[in-house]
Amino acid sequence: MSDEFPRSRKMLYYFGMILSIIGIILFLSNFVAIFTGNIFNFNPIVPLVGFFMIAIGQIIRIIGAKGIAGSGIILDPEKAREDVKPYSKAMGGVIDDVMSNFDTKSANKEIIKIKCRNCGTLNDEDSTYCKSCGEKL
């Protein structure tokens, strides 16, 4: 399978997203009707239909993003790896972009050690006494 999302999965993803948005609008529409003062226009079925449209839309969107096996509907590890390949490659690219913005030069700070004149142990730069023998540095 290629690293690109198949067209059918893209369409499923966007269809699920649109279905969820319509569900949110339906779910919230009754609350707007209640707060505008038209309490007799309340229909208890509309928010319930909107709620189920949100749930179904999200399920379809996940299947579109990760594929049937990748989303866990079919339990086949080989097919799941194949289905999730474009999705994980995209997420890996995002992580790669984030990691490239970190300043790695500050991590390579030079460490300075002071050698004890008494025992020869290397101590940290800000130490006053030797960590091995206790003598003043």
C-alpha angles and dihedrals in degrees: 000000000000126000092250125089112253114247092243091057091048090052091049090050094051093041090054091049093050091047090052092050091050089048091052091050091049092046094051097039094081092051089055090050090051095048094047090062099253095118094158090063091067113125113186093201096062097066090044091053089046091051092053091046089055092051095046091044092053092049091051091046092052091048089050092050100043104020128238096290094035092055092052101251092116114037101219114128095197093051090042091056089049093047095047095045097095091042095049091044089055091048090047089053090052091050089047090054091050093048092050090060094059117101104240094174093076090057090064093066115158113252115217120202129188119217117226112238091212105048104005096239117151112240133185118274094248095048119120097189132035114263091216108042102012096234120144111263 
